[in-house]
Amino acid sequence: MTNKLFVGSLAWATTDQTLGDFFAQAGTVSTAKVITDRNTGRSKGFGFVEMSTPEEAQKAIEMCNGKDLDGRNIVVNEARPQQPRNENFASH
């Protein structure tokens, strides 16, 4: 188990601050980041939270998965490593 969690089904109104505050109920939040569109600045509906220990990350999954945050039932899982991107699609 890692310390980093994937959080899906976020409301458009959820911010880094509200995300971090919500997960603080499970322990110490190292970072909380809502992923936004580079061009519009609008939330993409998911984010990442890093807890201070793997134990706190597991507790956060148990406490927060399926719970309501800003009017949406969020999905919380252990984050998987980012897959390499294939940048060749732009060369056509």
TAURPE-V759852 format. One record per residue. N is the residue number from 1. SS is DSSP state (@ for helix, = for strand, . for the rest). D_FIRST is the distance of its C-alpha to the first C-alpha in whole Angstrom. Layout:
((N	SS	D_FIRST) (N	SS	D_FIRST))
//
This chain:
((1	.	0) (2	.	4) (3	.	7) (4	=	9) (5	=	10) (6	=	13) (7	=	16) (8	=	18) (9	.	22) (10	.	23) (11	.	26) (12	.	29) (13	.	29) (14	.	26) (15	.	26) (16	@	23) (17	@	24) (18	@	24) (19	@	21) (20	@	20) (21	@	22) (22	@	21) (23	@	17) (24	@	19) (25	@	19) (26	@	16) (27	.	16) (28	.	16) (29	=	16) (30	=	16) (31	=	17) (32	=	18) (33	=	20) (34	=	21) (35	=	22) (36	=	26) (37	.	29) (38	.	30) (39	.	34) (40	.	34) (41	.	31) (42	.	30) (43	=	27) (44	=	25) (45	=	24) (46	=	20) (47	=	18) (48	=	15) (49	=	14) (50	=	12) (51	=	11) (52	.	12) (53	.	9) (54	@	6) (55	@	8) (56	@	10) (57	@	8) (58	@	8) (59	@	11) (60	@	12) (61	@	11) (62	@	13) (63	@	16) (64	@	17) (65	.	16) (66	.	20) (67	.	21) (68	=	24) (69	=	24) (70	.	27) (71	.	29) (72	=	26) (73	=	23) (74	.	20) (75	=	17) (76	=	13) (77	=	11) (78	=	7) (79	.	9) (80	.	10) (81	.	12) (82	.	16) (83	.	18) (84	.	21) (85	.	24) (86	.	28) (87	@	30) (88	@	33) (89	@	34) (90	@	36) (91	@	38) (92	.	40))
//
